[in-house]
């Protein structure tokens, strides 16, 4: 089985020796699971940074995808979350191999990500994400899903060292202000089941109808989420991807208002947790040795802090 070059490069870049080991074992892992679950491949593999996804057909003729990923802290809770959601707002889990983390999922339409709608109507795409988040965060996180409280504590511990690596002035001040906002809410991290990575590429066409511009009525709707990195926490930590996708500085406040309104969130708590998400991204950039901080992140922080 040919492994896509992009997946090989990503795994080596981000995983080092563990990534190489994962890539080397993929052909045998895929073959074993295809046989065990009675699957027939129906097309070329797809991939992101962390997983190979094979389109398959089950023994009953239904379409599915076999997702083969490298287990890590972010992905370990995916089957727990998918079972808890049970298709409400997200892709359905059909089978799970606990040893390797492999997932057999219903097949959605990968040719129709929400990003296509966003190019035509960015505000409607934000509304779609808001309605999906209502469904997803309406579920309490099951036991075993990592908690936002631990994530927040880790970020706050990293801030002093990170500030020393950020140039004095605007950027350093914003990082400190984001950390201060997180510190105010870190003691109450919440217990909702969060997707954590609900950008437009992680929403695909699927479900039971609709005109493609909304999430539908009483059924599952025409849009469904994929590829969660589950957290137990406050829904305010979910908003940044939809605020940043198809980024426009003059739309940040509208998007924040639309999302907090859809989810009926306390605006100050949601603002603090959204600044926490900015802080998380900034800390990763600093750790990676980036020379300058992402301007979009800084603009989002300034706008939510009322500086612009």
C-alpha positions in Angstrom: 0.0 0.0 0.0 1.4 3.4 -1.0 1.6 5.9 1.8 1.0 9.5 0.7 4.2 11.6 0.7 2.5 14.4 2.6 1.7 12.1 5.5 5.2 10.8 5.5 6.7 14.3 5.6 4.3 15.4 8.3 4.9 12.4 10.6 8.7 12.7 10.3 8.5 16.5 10.9 6.2 16.3 13.9 6.8 12.8 15.3 10.5 12.1 14.6 11.3 8.4 15.3 7.7 7.7 16.5 6.4 9.1 13.2 8.7 6.9 11.2 7.7 3.9 13.2 4.0 4.7 12.6 4.5 5.1 8.9 6.5 1.8 8.6 3.6 -0.1 10.3 0.7 1.4 8.3 0.6 -1.2 5.5 0.4 -4.2 7.8 -2.1 -2.4 10.2 -4.4 -1.5 7.3 -4.3 -5.0 5.8 -5.2 -6.6 9.2 -8.1 -4.3 9.8 -9.5 -4.5 6.3 -9.6 -8.3 6.7 -10.9 -8.2 10.3 -13.8 -5.8 9.6 -14.6 -7.3 6.2 -13.8 -4.1 4.3 -13.0 -3.5 0.6 -11.0 -0.4 -0.5 -12.9 1.8 -2.9 -10.4 4.6 -3.7 -7.1 6.3 -3.0 -6.2 7.2 0.6 -6.6 10.7 2.0 -4.6 12.2 4.8 -4.1 15.2 7.1 -1.1 15.7 9.4 -1.8 12.7 11.8 -3.8 10.1 10.0 -4.4 8.0 6.8 -8.0 7.7 5.8 -9.0 4.9 3.4 -12.4 4.9 1.7 -13.9 1.5 2.0 -17.1 -0.5 1.5 -18.5 -2.8 4.3 -19.8 -6.3 3.8 -23.3 -4.9 3.7 -22.4 -2.6 0.8 -22.4 0.6 2.9 -19.7 3.2 2.4 -17.3 4.0 5.3 -13.8 5.2 5.9 -11.0 3.6 7.8 -9.0 6.1 9.8 -5.5 5.0 10.8 -3.8 7.6 13.1 -1.0 7.8 15.5 -2.3 7.8 19.1 -1.4 10.9 21.1 -2.8 13.0 23.9 -5.2 14.9 21.6 -6.6 12.0 19.7 -6.9 9.4 22.5 -10.4 10.6 23.5 -11.8 10.6 20.0 -13.8 7.3 20.3 -15.1 8.3 23.7 -16.4 11.5 22.2 -17.9 10.0 19.1 -19.8 7.4 21.2 -21.1 10.1 23.5 -22.3 12.2 20.6 -23.7 9.2 18.7 -24.0 11.0 15.4 -25.6 14.1 16.9 -23.8 16.9 15.0 -20.9 14.6 14.1 -19.7 11.6 12.1 -20.8 8.2 13.4 -18.3 5.7 14.8 -18.9 2.2 13.5 -15.9 0.3 14.9 -12.9 1.0 17.1 -9.6 -0.9 17.7 -8.5 0.0 21.2 -4.9 -1.2 20.7 -4.0 0.9 17.6 -6.7 3.6 17.9 -8.0 2.8 14.4 -11.6 4.0 13.7 -14.1 2.9 11.2 -16.4 5.8 10.5 -19.4 6.5 8.3 -18.4 8.2 5.1 -19.4 11.8 4.6 -18.8 13.9 1.5 -15.1 14.9 1.7 -15.6 16.9 -1.6 -17.9 19.3 0.2 -16.2 20.9 3.3 -17.8 23.8 5.0 -14.9 25.9 3.7 -16.6 26.0 0.3 -19.7 27.6 1.8 -17.5 30.0 3.7 -15.9 31.3 0.5 -19.4 32.3 -0.7 -20.9 33.4 2.7 -18.6 33.5 5.6 -21.3 34.6 8.0 -23.5 31.6 7.2 -20.5 29.3 7.8 -20.1 30.9 11.2 -23.8 30.2 11.9 -23.4 26.6 10.9 -20.5 26.2 13.3 -22.6 27.8 16.0 -25.5 25.4 15.5 -23.1 22.4 15.5 -21.5 23.6 18.7 -25.0 23.8 20.3 -25.4 20.1 19.6 -21.9 19.0 20.5 -21.4 21.0 23.7 -24.9 20.0 24.8 -23.4 16.7 25.9 -21.5 16.3 29.2 -18.0 15.0 28.7 -17.6 11.3 29.5 -15.0 10.0 31.9 -11.6 9.6 30.4 -11.6 12.7 28.2 -8.7 15.1 29.1 -9.8 18.2 30.9 -9.5 21.9 30.1 -8.5 22.6 33.7 -5.2 20.7 33.2 -4.6 22.4 29.8 -5.2 25.8 31.4 -2.9 25.1 34.3 -0.1 24.0 31.9 -0.5 27.1 29.9 -0.2 29.4 32.9 2.9 27.6 34.1 4.5 28.2 30.7 3.7 31.9 30.5 6.6 33.4 32.5 9.3 31.6 30.4 7.4 32.4 27.2 7.2 36.1 28.1 10.9 36.2 28.3 11.1 35.1 24.7 8.6 37.7 23.3 9.8 41.1 22.3 8.8 43.9 24.7 5.9 46.0 23.7 2.5 45.2 22.1 3.0 41.5 21.6 4.3 40.8 25.1 1.6 42.9 26.7 -1.1 41.0 24.8 0.3 37.7 25.9 0.3 38.8 29.5 -3.3 40.1 29.2 -4.4 36.8 27.7 -2.8 34.9 30.6 -4.5 37.2 33.1 -7.9 36.5 31.5 -7.3 32.7 31.6 -6.2 33.0 35.3 -9.6 34.5 36.2 -11.6 31.5 34.8 -9.1 28.6 35.2 -10.7 27.5 38.5 -14.0 26.7 36.7 -13.0 24.9 33.5 -16.4 23.4 32.8 -17.6 19.9 31.9 -19.1 20.1 28.4 -17.8 17.8 25.7 -15.7 20.0 23.4 -14.5 19.3 19.8 -11.6 21.7 20.2 -10.7 21.8 16.5 -14.0 22.8 14.7 -12.5 24.7 11.8 -14.3 24.7 8.4 -12.2 21.8 7.1 -13.4 19.6 9.9 -17.1 20.1 8.9 -18.3 18.0 5.9 -21.5 17.6 4.1 -23.6 14.7 5.3 -26.7 13.9 7.3 -30.2 13.8 6.2 -30.8 16.6 3.8 -31.2 20.4 3.7 -30.1 22.9 1.1 -26.5 22.9 2.2 -26.6 26.4 3.9 -27.8 25.4 7.4 -27.8 22.5 9.8 -31.3 21.3 9.1 -34.2 20.8 11.4 -34.9 17.8 13.7 -32.6 15.4 11.9 -28.8 15.3 11.7 -28.7 18.1 9.1 -26.5 18.6 6.0 -23.3 19.4 8.0 -21.5 17.2 10.4 -18.2 17.5 12.4 -15.2 15.2 12.0 -11.8 14.7 13.6 -12.4 15.9 17.2 -9.6 16.4 19.6 -11.9 16.1 22.7 -11.7 18.1 25.8 -14.0 18.4 28.9 -14.5 22.1 29.4 -16.2 25.4 28.8 -17.7 26.0 25.4 -16.0 29.4 25.2 -12.8 27.5 24.4 -14.4 26.4 21.1 -15.0 29.7 19.4 -11.6 30.8 18.0 -11.4 28.5 14.9 -14.6 30.0 13.5 -13.5 33.5 14.3 -10.2 33.0 12.5 -11.3 31.0 9.5 -11.6 33.2 6.4 -10.2 35.9 8.7 -11.4 39.5 8.5 -10.6 41.8 11.4 -13.8 43.8 10.9 -15.8 40.5 11.4 -14.3 39.4 14.7 -16.8 41.1 16.9 -19.8 39.9 14.8 -18.5 36.3 14.8 -17.9 36.4 18.6 -21.4 37.8 19.2 -23.0 35.3 16.8 -21.3 32.3 18.4 -21.9 33.4 22.0 -25.5 34.1 21.2 -26.1 30.8 19.5 -24.6 29.0 22.5 -26.2 31.3 25.1 -22.8 31.9 26.8 -21.8 34.4 29.4 -19.9 36.9 27.2 -17.1 37.7 29.7 -16.3 34.0 30.4 -16.4 33.3 26.7 -14.1 36.2 26.0 -11.7 34.9 28.6 -11.6 31.4 27.2 -11.3 32.7 23.7 -8.3 34.7 24.8 -7.1 31.4 26.4 -7.2 29.8 23.0 -5.2 32.7 21.5 -2.7 32.1 24.4 -2.5 28.4 23.6 -1.6 29.1 20.0 0.9 31.8 20.9 2.7 29.6 23.4 3.0 26.9 20.7 4.5 29.5 18.4 7.0 30.6 21.0 7.9 27.0 21.8 8.5 26.3 18.1 10.9 29.3 18.0 8.8 31.5 15.8 10.5 34.9 15.4 7.3 36.9 15.5 3.8 36.2 16.8 0.9 35.7 14.4 -0.7 39.0 13.5 -4.2 37.5 13.3 -3.9 36.2 16.8 -2.8 39.6 18.1 -5.7 41.3 16.3 -8.2 38.9 17.8 -6.9 39.6 21.2 -6.9 43.3 20.8 -10.4 43.4 19.5 -11.8 41.2 22.2 -10.0 43.3 24.8 -11.5 46.4 23.3 -8.2 47.9 22.2 -9.4 48.5 18.6 
